[in-house]
Amino acid sequence: MKLDNSSDLFNKSVKVIPGGVNSPVRFYKPFPFFIQSGYGSSIVTVDHETLLDYCMGYGSLILGHSYSDIVNVIQNCLDEGTMFCIPTEREVHLAEILTQIIPCAEKVRIVNTGSEATMTAIRLSRAYTKKKKIIKFDGGYHGAYDYVLVKAGSGSAYIPSSEGSLDEISRQTVVVKYNDLEDLENAIKREGNDISCLIIEPVLGNYGLILPEKDYLNRIRQITKQHNIVLIFDEVITGFRLSLGGGSEFFGIKPDLATFSKAMGNGFPVAAICGKDEIMDLLSPVGHVYQASTYAGNPVSVSAAIATIDTLKTKQNIIYPKLARLCDTLVTGIKDNVSKFNQLFTINSIGSLFQIFFSSERINSPLDVRNSDQKKFDQLFLNLLNSNIFIPPSQFESCFISYSHTDENIERTIEVYSDSLIKIMKEK
Ligand SMILES: Cc1ncc(COP(=O)(O)O)c(C=O)c1O
């Protein structure tokens, strides 16, 4: 793959941007390629290489790059003004749509990013329960701020805890093992009656991809109810992706609060906290839980969210089955092609999400991921890239299929993955 222009840009970039990137997950060694444009399932680099994309803005682009229905809506919106900080009819419309499709959404507040959404959900839970501590899971990622940057996934999986975070705050965060009910029950016993909320990604998507065991989320719902702990589903990845109503609808479990972003706006910065009236009405200006943002509810992001959700809703009987079919075809295709080596790797998948691990064991917990062979994963990433397929450059992420991916894309991906896996296995 040609990289001359990317290399020049990276050399300029490191002089003015720490590490040359504006979010650490974008870096990989020796340097990342730079991007020019994206259309459908493909992206084009500044060196004019066309790559098939399975990163898709870390799950944001559920419909694909430059999806025309969304782009047209935004172009019209731009003519009417881009920023008011005054309520608009669009915001009411978006909130109404969310209350119709998100199982726990009686009220909604619209924000810009997943971090803002989860931070507000946690603050609301503390105010509602008048309790301090929170429970999160080893490997769960909920944003880049102190309460949740404890044993977190995604890019922060590479550093045990962030320097500059306050110990006084991270001590309020109780970390438990995913898919381990006993560990959760012991933690609740140990902490007495001081847990305000439990925040969980219904499917762990920031430590590779780890699926909840049968009945696990259901039991978590029962346990949190029993102990007056607010259950927060962090659906920043699963929302609008596992189904229109997110992981909550997919698994049939109603949390007290849920947070959304990513697929909600097909690439535009928009997020939401949804939940029960009695908790949401604690938000200022009704209640005394303060949350504010200049850009919250801006017309561009809100229009993108309405257009994205409208498309997902109107075509839900086509989009979700197609996503699941493409993902199943991809995973089965790779396994069939490489059956000789099947015992040396594992692929986890659900809906339109998948990830591969170099381990002969089932991958059921972050510990299993840590025990898998990450060097082989890094090799796979580079092999795929050299064949013009881009996946997130880390074992601690998931891969995403969009509605714009085609059967031909999947066929090519099966071939490239299979060839690369066979090469890696033979090298050992
Ligand atoms: C599950 C989850 N929650 C929260 C966040 C934070 O979202 P943002 O990066 O928009 O602040 C992420 C980001 O990857 C995420 O995957």
The ligand as an SDF file (V2000), in Angstrom:
LIG
                    3D

 16 16  0  0  0  0  0  0  0  0999 V2000
  -19.6200    2.0250   24.9040 C   0  0  0  0  0  0  0  0  0  0  0  0
  -19.0360    3.4050   24.8190 C   0  0  0  0  0  0  0  0  0  0  0  0
  -19.3970    4.3330   25.7120 N   0  0  0  0  0  0  0  0  0  0  0  0
  -18.9180    5.5930   25.6710 C   0  0  0  0  0  0  0  0  0  0  0  0
  -18.0020    5.9640   24.7200 C   0  0  0  0  0  0  0  0  0  0  0  0
  -17.4660    7.3630   24.6810 C   0  0  0  0  0  0  0  0  0  0  0  0
  -18.0130    8.0250   23.5700 O   0  0  0  0  0  0  0  0  0  0  0  0
  -17.2790    9.3310   22.9670 P   0  0  0  0  0  0  0  0  0  0  0  0
  -16.0000    8.8940   22.3940 O   0  0  0  0  0  0  0  0  0  0  0  0
  -18.2680    9.8150   21.9470 O   0  0  0  0  0  0  0  0  0  0  0  0
  -17.1320   10.2970   24.0870 O   0  0  0  0  0  0  0  0  0  0  0  0
  -17.5820    5.0210   23.7690 C   0  0  0  0  0  0  0  0  0  0  0  0
  -16.5900    5.3860   22.7390 C   0  0  0  0  0  0  0  0  0  0  0  0
  -16.0050    4.5770   22.0690 O   0  0  0  0  0  0  0  0  0  0  0  0
  -18.1220    3.7200   23.8060 C   0  0  0  0  0  0  0  0  0  0  0  0
  -17.7650    2.7680   22.9180 O   0  0  0  0  0  0  0  0  0  0  0  0
  1  2  1  0
  2  3  1  0
  2 15  2  0
  3  4  2  0
  4  5  1  0
  5  6  1  0
  5 12  2  0
  6  7  1  0
  7  8  1  0
  8  9  2  0
  8 10  1  0
  8 11  1  0
 12 13  1  0
 12 15  1  0
 13 14  2  0
 15 16  1  0
M  END
$$$$
